[in-house]
Amino acid sequence: MNSKTTDRIATIYFWASGIVIIMILAWFLIRILGEGIPHLSWHFIFGKPEEIKAGGGVGPQLFNSFYVLFLSLLISVPVGLFSGIYLAIYAQKNWFTDLVRISVEALSSVPSIVFGLFGFLLFANLLGLKFSIIGGAATVALLNLPVMVRVTEESIRNVPDSYWEASLALGSTKWQAIRKVLIPASLPTLITGITLIAGRALGESAILIYTAGLSVSRFFPDFNPLKMGETLSVHLWYIGAEALVPDAKEIAKGSAALLLLVVLLFNLLVSIPSRILQKRLSGGK
């Protein structure tokens, strides 16, 4: 078999793999959105849920999803950003640093249910927060922290050394070079990492079942982080597993479509400015 035949076979294989993946994703989108969008309405999206009778909405759950997302990013992004910068710039190459990196990579592969049990023991029991939004957000932040650390470290390391050396040669301190050179140069990659962990937080359910609970506040919207806060993904699981409402299937289909639309819209709102920024930083290329 000559090189041209091998190249042709490889090309066909890669194209076929890509088409199959796209078809599977398209099937999921068409199936979920096709069955769920007809059930979406203003009352469904912003209304309060019902426990027994039909016609309830998912307004509090949608609000709690974004509230948990905001609080988790408020914790994980600064800690992950500065930890990644430390590992990339300040940390010496020794056995302890290697151990930290291995531990971070190991935590990235831990199932979310394990983090949920840890968060339940730490925040709900030991710290006395019980089922609360802040406990759920803190546990989700712990889940996303290893990813944020690795993304930050790799993005800083991928910046050309000449940027760092030129900044120091001009008299900048390390912190000035990091703040004014390295972070702006790696910003598109950092935004991509934040988008990934944000999407993971919006769709997370196992952790929040153990930490944020299966109920919502009587007030809507309720900004008290110590209240229970069922999110949209948890509500989707609850409706499909234990709900007593007669229109449970319709609520589940609408919730799935709404959750998918929220994640897609969030990714678009973040990725489009990120690409524009990347083009500006790269000189329009």
C-alpha positions as CSV (number, residue, x, y, z in Angstrom):
1,M,0.0,0.0,0.0
2,N,1.6,3.3,-1.2
3,S,1.5,6.6,0.6
4,K,-1.3,8.1,-1.6
5,T,-3.6,5.2,-0.8
6,T,-2.9,5.5,2.9
7,D,-3.5,9.2,2.8
8,R,-6.8,8.7,0.9
9,I,-8.0,6.1,3.4
10,A,-7.1,8.3,6.4
11,T,-8.8,11.2,4.8
12,I,-12.0,9.2,4.3
13,Y,-11.9,7.9,7.8
14,F,-11.5,11.3,9.4
15,W,-14.3,12.8,7.2
16,A,-16.6,9.9,8.1
17,S,-15.8,10.2,11.8
18,G,-16.6,13.9,11.8
19,I,-19.8,13.4,9.8
20,V,-21.0,10.7,12.3
21,I,-20.2,12.9,15.3
22,I,-22.1,15.9,13.7
23,M,-25.1,13.6,12.9
24,I,-25.2,12.3,16.5
25,L,-25.1,15.9,17.9
26,A,-27.7,17.1,15.4
27,W,-30.0,14.2,16.3
28,F,-29.7,15.1,20.0
29,L,-30.4,18.7,19.3
30,I,-33.4,18.0,17.0
31,R,-34.8,15.4,19.4
32,I,-34.5,17.5,22.6
33,L,-35.5,20.9,21.1
34,G,-38.2,19.4,18.9
35,E,-40.0,17.8,21.8
36,G,-39.3,20.6,24.4
37,I,-39.7,23.9,22.6
38,P,-43.5,23.5,22.1
39,H,-43.8,23.4,25.9
40,L,-41.9,26.6,26.5
41,S,-43.9,29.8,27.3
42,W,-43.4,32.9,29.3
43,H,-45.3,31.4,32.3
44,F,-43.2,28.2,32.1
45,I,-39.9,30.0,32.0
46,F,-40.6,32.6,34.7
47,G,-43.5,31.0,36.7
48,K,-43.3,29.2,40.0
49,P,-43.4,25.3,40.1
50,E,-46.3,23.3,41.3
51,E,-46.1,20.2,43.5
52,I,-49.4,18.5,42.7
53,K,-51.4,20.3,40.0
54,A,-50.4,20.8,36.4
55,G,-49.2,24.1,34.9
56,G,-46.1,24.9,37.0
57,G,-43.1,26.8,35.8
58,V,-39.3,26.7,36.4
59,G,-38.6,30.3,37.1
60,P,-36.9,29.8,40.6
61,Q,-34.9,26.9,39.2
62,L,-33.6,29.0,36.3
63,F,-32.7,31.8,38.6
64,N,-30.9,29.4,41.0
65,S,-28.9,27.9,38.1
66,F,-27.5,31.3,37.3
67,Y,-27.0,32.2,40.9
68,V,-25.1,29.1,41.6
69,L,-23.1,29.6,38.4
70,F,-22.2,33.2,39.5
71,L,-21.1,32.2,43.0
72,S,-19.1,29.2,41.8
73,L,-17.2,31.3,39.2
74,L,-16.7,34.0,41.9
75,I,-14.8,31.3,43.9
76,S,-13.1,29.2,41.3
77,V,-11.9,31.8,38.7
78,P,-9.7,33.9,41.1
79,V,-8.4,30.9,43.0
80,G,-7.7,28.9,39.8
81,L,-6.3,31.9,38.0
82,F,-3.7,32.8,40.7
83,S,-2.9,29.1,41.3
84,G,-2.2,28.5,37.6
85,I,0.0,31.7,37.5
86,Y,1.9,30.5,40.5
87,L,2.6,27.0,38.9
88,A,3.6,28.6,35.6
89,I,5.8,31.5,36.8
90,Y,6.8,31.2,40.5
91,A,6.8,27.5,41.4
92,Q,10.2,25.8,41.4
93,K,10.6,22.6,39.5
94,N,10.8,20.0,42.3
95,W,9.0,17.0,43.6
96,F,6.4,19.0,45.5
97,T,5.4,21.0,42.4
98,D,5.2,17.8,40.4
99,L,3.0,16.3,43.2
100,V,0.7,19.3,43.1
101,R,0.3,19.0,39.3
102,I,-0.4,15.3,39.5
103,S,-3.0,15.9,42.3
104,V,-4.7,18.6,40.2
105,E,-4.9,16.3,37.2
106,A,-6.2,13.5,39.4
107,L,-8.9,15.7,40.8
108,S,-10.0,16.7,37.3
109,S,-11.0,13.0,36.7
110,V,-12.9,12.5,40.0
111,P,-16.6,11.8,39.4
112,S,-18.9,14.7,40.4
113,I,-20.9,12.4,42.8
114,V,-17.7,12.1,44.9
115,F,-17.5,15.9,45.1
116,G,-21.2,16.0,46.0
117,L,-20.6,13.6,49.0
118,F,-17.6,15.6,50.1
119,G,-19.5,18.9,49.9
120,F,-22.4,17.4,51.8
121,L,-20.0,16.3,54.6
122,L,-18.0,19.5,54.7
123,F,-20.5,22.3,54.0
124,A,-23.8,20.8,55.0
125,N,-22.7,18.9,58.1
126,L,-19.3,20.1,59.4
127,L,-19.8,23.8,58.6
128,G,-23.6,23.7,59.4
129,L,-24.7,25.3,56.1
130,K,-27.2,22.4,55.5
131,F,-28.8,22.4,52.1
132,S,-27.9,25.9,50.7
133,I,-27.1,27.7,47.5
134,I,-23.7,28.8,48.9
135,G,-22.8,25.2,49.8
136,G,-23.7,24.0,46.3
137,A,-21.8,26.8,44.7
138,A,-18.7,26.1,46.8
139,T,-18.8,22.4,45.9
140,V,-19.2,23.2,42.2
141,A,-16.3,25.6,42.5
142,L,-14.2,22.7,43.9
143,L,-15.2,20.6,41.0
144,N,-14.2,23.2,38.4
145,L,-11.0,24.4,40.3
146,P,-8.6,21.7,38.9
147,V,-9.8,22.5,35.3
148,M,-9.3,26.2,35.8
149,V,-5.8,25.7,37.3
150,R,-4.7,23.6,34.4
151,V,-6.2,25.9,31.7
152,T,-4.5,28.9,33.3
153,E,-1.1,27.2,33.6
154,E,-1.1,25.9,30.1
155,S,-2.3,29.2,28.6
156,I,0.4,31.2,30.4
157,R,3.1,28.7,29.3
158,N,1.9,28.9,25.7
159,V,2.7,32.6,25.6
160,P,6.0,33.1,23.7
161,D,9.0,33.6,26.0
162,S,9.9,36.7,24.1
163,Y,6.9,38.5,25.5
164,W,8.0,37.8,29.1
165,E,11.7,38.6,28.4
166,A,10.9,41.8,26.6
167,S,8.7,43.0,29.4
168,L,11.3,42.3,32.0
169,A,14.0,43.9,29.8
170,L,11.9,47.1,29.8
171,G,12.0,47.3,33.6
172,S,8.7,45.7,34.5
173,T,8.4,43.7,37.7
174,K,7.1,40.1,37.5
175,W,3.6,41.2,38.6
176,Q,3.5,44.0,36.0
177,A,4.6,41.6,33.3
178,I,2.0,39.1,34.3
179,R,-0.8,41.6,34.6
180,K,-0.1,43.7,31.5
181,V,1.5,41.1,29.1
182,L,0.9,37.5,30.0
183,I,-2.7,37.6,31.0
184,P,-3.8,39.8,28.0
185,A,-1.9,37.5,25.6
186,S,-3.5,34.4,27.1
187,L,-7.0,35.9,27.6
188,P,-8.7,34.1,24.7
189,T,-7.6,30.7,26.1
190,L,-8.6,31.7,29.6
191,I,-12.1,32.8,28.4
192,T,-12.5,29.4,26.7
193,G,-11.6,27.7,29.9
194,I,-14.1,29.8,31.9
195,T,-16.8,28.9,29.3
196,L,-16.1,25.2,29.8
197,I,-16.4,25.3,33.5
198,A,-19.4,27.6,33.3
199,G,-21.2,25.1,31.0
200,R,-20.3,22.3,33.4
201,A,-21.7,24.3,36.3
202,L,-25.0,25.0,34.5
203,G,-25.5,21.3,33.7
204,E,-24.3,19.8,37.0
205,S,-26.9,17.9,39.1
206,A,-25.3,15.2,41.2
207,I,-23.3,17.7,43.3
208,L,-26.3,20.0,43.9
209,I,-28.7,17.2,44.9
210,Y,-26.4,16.6,47.9
211,T,-25.6,20.2,48.7
212,A,-28.3,22.6,47.4
213,G,-31.3,20.5,47.9
214,L,-34.5,19.7,46.0
215,S,-36.6,22.7,47.0
216,V,-36.8,26.4,46.3
217,S,-37.5,29.5,48.4
218,R,-41.0,30.8,48.8
219,F,-39.7,34.2,47.5
220,F,-38.7,34.7,43.9
221,P,-36.0,35.9,43.3
222,D,-34.3,35.1,46.6
223,F,-30.7,36.3,46.8
224,N,-30.1,34.7,50.3
225,P,-27.3,32.2,49.7
226,L,-28.2,30.2,52.8
227,K,-31.6,29.2,51.3
228,M,-32.1,25.9,49.5
229,G,-31.7,26.3,45.8
230,E,-32.9,23.6,43.4
231,T,-31.4,24.3,40.0
232,L,-32.9,23.6,36.5
233,S,-30.7,20.5,36.0
234,V,-31.7,19.1,39.4
235,H,-35.3,19.9,38.8
236,L,-35.1,18.0,35.5
237,W,-33.9,14.9,37.4
238,Y,-36.5,15.4,40.1
239,I,-39.4,15.7,37.6
240,G,-38.3,12.6,35.8
241,A,-37.8,10.5,39.0
242,E,-40.1,11.6,41.8
243,A,-42.6,14.2,40.7
244,L,-46.3,13.9,41.4
245,V,-47.6,16.5,38.9
246,P,-49.7,15.1,36.1
247,D,-47.8,16.9,33.4
248,A,-44.3,15.7,34.5
249,K,-43.3,14.5,31.1
250,E,-44.1,17.9,29.5
251,I,-42.2,19.7,32.2
252,A,-39.2,17.4,31.8
253,K,-39.2,18.0,28.0
254,G,-39.5,21.8,28.4
255,S,-36.8,21.9,31.1
256,A,-34.4,19.9,29.0
257,A,-34.9,22.2,26.0
258,L,-34.6,25.3,28.1
259,L,-31.4,24.0,29.8
260,L,-29.9,23.2,26.4
261,L,-30.9,26.6,25.0
262,V,-29.4,28.4,28.1
263,V,-26.1,26.5,27.7
264,L,-25.9,27.2,24.0
265,L,-26.8,30.9,24.4
266,F,-24.3,31.3,27.2
267,N,-21.5,29.7,25.1
268,L,-22.3,31.9,22.1
269,L,-22.4,35.1,24.3
270,V,-18.9,34.2,25.6
271,S,-17.3,32.7,22.5
272,I,-18.1,35.4,20.0
273,P,-16.5,38.2,22.0
274,S,-13.6,35.9,22.7
275,R,-13.0,35.3,19.0
276,I,-13.2,39.0,18.3
277,L,-10.7,39.7,21.0
278,Q,-8.4,37.0,19.7
279,K,-8.5,38.6,16.2
280,R,-7.7,42.0,17.7
281,L,-4.8,40.6,19.7
282,S,-3.4,38.7,16.8
283,G,-3.5,41.7,14.4
284,G,-6.7,40.6,12.6
285,K,-5.4,37.2,11.5
